[in-house]
Amino acid sequence: MGVNLKDIVVRLDAHEVQRLLAIEMDEDADEAFMYLRDVVAKKVKEALQPH
């Protein structure tokens, strides 16, 4: 069973935006990966779930 891909909008709260900008400023690759996995990928998966 595959995932039906579609366009989505990912909403970040103020804390998530602050964390993203700090990661970018620090050029921290490990933290960037954790952010993508823990925040962005989680939100993408939630958005793709059937409602």
PyMOL commands that set and color helices and strands:
alter all, ss='L'
color gray80, all
select helices_A, chain A and resi 14-26+29-48
alter helices_A, ss='H'
color red, helices_A
deselect
rebuild
show_as cartoon
